[in-house]
Amino acid sequence: MTQGFDTTAIHAGAAADPATGARQVPIYQTTAYAFRDADHAAALFNLQEVGYIYSRLTNPTVSALQSRIAALEGSAGAVCCSSGHAAQILALFPLMEPGRNIVASTRLYGGTVTQFSQTIRRFGWSAKFVDLDDPQALRDAIDDDTRAIFCESISNPGGYVTDIPAVAAIADDAGIPLIVDNTLATPYLCRPIEMGATLVVHSLTKYMTGNGTVTGGVVVDSGRFDWSASDKFPSLSAPEPAYHGLQFHKTFGNLAFTFHGIAIGLRDLGMTMNPQGAHYTLMGIETLGLRMPRHCENALKVAQWLEEDPRVVKVTYAGLESSPWKATADRLYPKGVGGLFTFEIAGGYQAAVKLVGALELFSHVANLGDARSLVIHSASTTHRQLTEDQQRAAGAGPEVVRLSVGIEDVADLIADLDQALAKATA
């Protein structure tokens, strides 16, 4: 039976506990699991039987969360891990080898730009950054060593929206997967797999949990990519020495990437999500369908107010009529474009810093997607490691302030911004 979003958000992966009847998913705070006998243990380690071995790999609380997210995203499977950054590495790990590259959007979270431009080079991987609004530039950037395209559905910090179907078509033509970071949109606003994405990643730290208590990530597997169509992805199509020549795609079919993420990725990289964090995220997701409309409604009202204020130079929010991304937003993100956006304040860097310091309701923190409203000056914090050109390309120039608009009374948020703008531009 097909269920609605809110029903799925509450019930998927959350049957009553068979041992105790507990209706909420228990926190299985255990490291290991007892085997029935030696044959049972061998079957689990050979991937001949699905079950629990060790909590670095699988845990019942985490499994419930994986099932719920897979259902919400309309996917074959999902693998949870310790953070959004961990999810990005976990997603790339089966695809990449030394000398291979990815093509990534220029409009990404600053930490992701650093991870892709600096850290992954230590694995022998590289990234090419391209404006995905330019289809020909994207096509030109793909070469024989390209193994994926990476973008954000709604970008951090600028709130730009990506035309996922257009990018997915280019990925399909090249025979490579499209990976979409859906953190800011969540499956409530956007389901990238329905638009052609192969893999979806989230920082569960943000809207999915929604209360600033958890650090977590997930890789969502569409199950639709043919990993054996070429020799580009031997980790998934060729014999795996660690499992006596088992071929993941041949053996597990549409769950090949999911099984690889657990059996190889979590086993060897160890980026495990803890069960208590999974429990908090499960509870947060129960109210996702209630929270996201309020985030979008408040953000639009705040953005419209700021756009009319003479102390503000520019507001970047795809929900505004003035936005060059408004048509794309209306077509692909009809429920709204989230609660995150940026604006440029008159007075540049110093005025931006003063504004952040003068706000009272907006918390100055390096996070987003919380029920409470948050603010940060990206150029001096999250994007500090980037050059000014990179900051501007990412929508995080020195005069830019990022707001994560919460679910408070919007009149109070506007009043707080009004008094802070007065102090910052005096």
N, C-alpha and C positions, 0 to 999 in steps of 0.2 A: 504493500500500500504506500502510495506517495504521500509524504507528510510535508506540512508547511515548515518554513524556516524556524519559527519559534518552537515548534514541537520537536524538531530535530535537535535544536540547540539544548533542549532539556533532557531528551530521552536517549539519543544515540549513544551507544557504548555504556549505558548505565542501567542495566537490568539489576533487579534485587540480588544481593550477594547470595550465592547458593548455599554457603556454609552457615550464615547467620540470619539471613533475611534482611540485612541492613539495606535500606532503600537508597541512601546516598552512597556513592562509590567510596569504599574504605581506603584509607591510606595504608598500603601494604609496605610498611617500613621494615623491609627485610633485604638482606644481601643475597641470599641463596635459597634454593628450593630443593626439597628432598625428591630423589628419583625413586620410582617404584622398584626398579632393579637395575642390574648392569645393562641389560638389553635396552631398557628405556633410556638410560643415560646415553648409550652409544647412538641410538636413533636420533636423539636431540642434537648431539654434537655433529652428526653427519647431515643434518638438515633434512632427515627423512620423516621427521615428526615435528609438529609445531607445539611448543610448550615453553616453560620457563626454566632457565638454567642458572642465571646469575644476573643481578640487577644492572650491571653495566650494559647488558644486551636488552633485556625485556623485564617488565614489571607490570603486574595487573592494573595498578592505578594509571600508569603511563599508557598502557594498552587501551584503556577505556578512553583516554583523551585522544589518542591517535585515531580510534574508531569514530569519535565524534567529529573531529576536524575533517577526516576523509569524507564523512557523510555531508558535512556542510559545504565542502569544496566540490563535491560530485566527483570524487576520485577513486582509484583502485585501492590506495593505501597511503599511509603516512608514517613518518618516523620522527619522534620527538627527540630533542637534544637540549643542551644546556643554555643556549642563547641564540639570538638571531644570527650573529656572526658565525657561530658554530654551524648553523643550518646552511649557510652559504658554502662553507668548506665541505660539509657533508654532501651537498648537492653536486659540487664540482668533482669530488674525489673519484667517483666511478668513471667520469668522462675524460679526465685529463691524464696526460703523461708529460714528462719533460719535453720542452719544445713546442707544446700545444698552446693555443691561445683562446680567449673568449673575446667577443665584441660586446661592450657594455655601454649603456646610456651615459651621457655626460651628466644627466640630472639624477644623481644618486646621493644618498646620505654620505656625509663626509668620511665617516669611518669605513664605509664600503669602498669609497674611492681609494682610501689609504690601503685597505686590505688588498684591493685588486692591483693597484699601481706599485705597491711596495712588497707586502708580505708574501703574496703568492709567487713572487719571483724566486723566493728561496726554495720553492718546489720545482723550479724550472718552468713554471707557467707564466703567461703574460696576458695583458688585457689591452685592447684598443678601445678608446672612448670616442663615441660617435653620437651626434645629435640624431635621435631616432625619428625626429620630424622630417628628416631628409632621407627618403627611401634609397636613393641612389648611393648616397654616402655609406649607408648601411651595407648595401650589396657590395660596394667596392672594398669595404673593410674585411669581408669574409674571404679567407683563403683556404688552402688545402689543410692547414693545421688548426683551423677554427673548429672548436668542439661545442660551442653554445653561444647563444645570445642572452644577455641578462638585462632586465629592466625592472623598474618599479611601476606598479599599476597607477598609483598616485605618489608623486615623488616627494621626498623629504630633502630640503625644507620648503621648497617653493609651492607645493601643492599642484604641480603640473600633472596633467593626465596623459597616459600613453594610449595610443591607438593600437591596442593589443592585436586585433585581427590582422591589421596591416603588417605588423612586425612578425606575427606568426606565419603569415604567408611567405615571407622572405626566408624564415627559418626552414619551412617545409621545402622550399625550392632548393635550399642548400643541403638538405638532409641532416640537419642538426637540431637539437632541442632548444626550445625557448624556455628560459627560467624567469618567472615573474615573482618579484617580491610584492606580496599583497598585504603587507603589514598595515598600511594606512587605510586601505579600503575595507579590509576584512571581507569574508564571503558574503556579508550582508549587502555591501555596495557593489561588489564585483566578484564574478566567478571566472577567473582567467582560463581555466581548462575548457569551459564552454566557448571561449573565444579563440582557442587553438594552442594554448600554452601546454608544454609537456610537463613541467615541474613548477610547483609553487612553493615559495618559502615565506615564513612569517617570523618576526620577532613576537613571540607570545607575551613578552614583557609589556606590550603596548595595549591596544584596544581589546584584544581577545581576552586578556585577564581583566584589564580595565580599572585596576585599583592600586597599582604601584607596589605590589607585594612580591612579584615573581620575576625572575630572569629565566627565560626559556625560549626555545625555537622549535621549528618543525619544518620538515621537507615533505611536501605532498606530491604523490606520484599519480599522474593521470592514468597510467597503464596503457596509453595509446601509442607509444612510440615503438617502432620496430628496430630494436637494438641490433638485430642480425642482418639488417638490410645492406650494411657495408662493413668494412673492417675497421671503422673509426672507433668503435667502442669495445675493445677486446675484454675489458673487465667484466662486461655483461654478456658478451657473445662467445668468447673463447673459453677453453677449459681453465678452471681455477685450481692451481696447484695445491692450495691450502685445503681444498675439499675433494681431493683425489680425482681431479679432472672434471668436476661438476660444472656444467654450463648454466649460468643463472637464467638467461633468457629461454633456453630450451627447456629447462626444468620447471621454472616458475611462471613462465608466460607473462601476463600483464602485471604480475607482482614482482618481476625480476629486480627492478630498481629498489623496491621496498625491502625485499629480502637481502639484497646486497648492502643496503644502508645499515641494516642491523648486523648481519653476519660478518661483514668486513668493516664497514664504517665505524659503528659503535664498538665493535670488538677491538679494533686497532687504534682508533683515534681517541676513544674513551670519553667522548663529549656527552655524557649521560645526563638526562633530566632526572631530578630527584622526585620521588613520589609525592612529597608534600607540595612541591611546586605544581605538579600535575593536578593535584586535588584543588588547589586554589584556582587554577586556570579553568578546570571543569565548572566550578561554581561561577566564575566570571562569565563564561560563555553562556550560561543560562539566561543572562540579562542582556546579551549582545544586541538582540533585536529591539530592545527597549532603549538602550543607550545610544546607538548609532544615529537614529533620527534626531535625537536631541542635540548631539554633537554637531550634526550638519545644520540644523536649524539655527543654533546659536552662532556657529561660525559664519554663516551667511549674513546674519544681522550685524555682527561685529565688523565683518569685512565691508559691508555696505556703509556703515557708520564711519569707518576709518577712511574710506574712499572719498567721502564728502568733506573730510577735515582738512583745512589748509596747512596744518602742521605735518601732514603726511604727503610724501611725494608720489608714492605708488603702492598699490596693493596687488599682490599676486595670489589670486584665488580663482580657480576654474569655474566656480559657481557664479561669478559676477558677469553681468551682461557685457562688460568691457573686456573680458578676458579673451585672448585669441584661441583659447582651448574650450570655450563655452560650447561650441557646436559638437565637438568630440565628447565633452562631458554629458551633454543632453542625450547623445546617441548611445553611449556605452555605459554611462553611470547615472541612470535616470533617478535613482533614489537619493543622490547627493554625492558630493565629492569630499566628504570627511570633515574633520575638525581642525586640520593643520593648514596654516598658510603663513606667508611672510608679508611684511610691509617695510617700505623704506621711509625713514624719518628725516625730516628736514634738519640739517645740522650734522649729518654724517656720523662717523664712528663715535665721537664723544657724546653726541646726543642719544645715540642708541644705548650706550652704556649707562647714561644717566636715567633713561627711561626704565631700563630693567631694574635698576636700583630703587626707583621710586614707586613701583607697583606694589600693591598690598595684598590683593586677592590672588593675583597670578603668582604662583610659586616659581622662583628662579632655580630650575633644576635641569639636569641633562637627561630628560625623559620626555615622552609624549604619550598620548592615548589614555591618560588618567581621567577619572571622573572629575577631578579638580582641574582648573585651568592652570597652564604652565607657560613659562616664557623663557627664552634663551637668546643670547646674541651669538649666532653661529660662528661668526668670523673670529671671535676671541675664545671659542670653546670647541664645539664639535667639529668645526672645519678649520681649526687653528693650524693644523699641520699642512694645509694646502697653500699654494701660492695664491696671490690675489686674483690672478687670471682664472685659476681653478675654482676659487670661491665664487667668482662672478658667474662662471659657466654652470655651477651647481645651484645658482640662485641664492647665494649666501655671501653677498658682498659686504664690505665694512659698515654700510649704513642700514643693513637689513636686520630686522628683528623677527624672530619666529614665535608664533603663538600656537599653542595647542589648546583649543577652546574646549572647556569642560561642559558639564551639564547643570551648572548653577543657574540662577536667575540672570538672564542676559542683561537686564538693566543695571545690575550691580557690576557686571564685568565692564560695561561701557563706561560707567561712572569711574571705575578704577583707572581705566585707560585715559580718560579725560584729565583726571588730576595728575597722572604721571606725565602725560604729554605737556601739560602746562609747566611742570617743573623742568622737564628735559629741554624745552625750547625757549625758556625764559631768557 
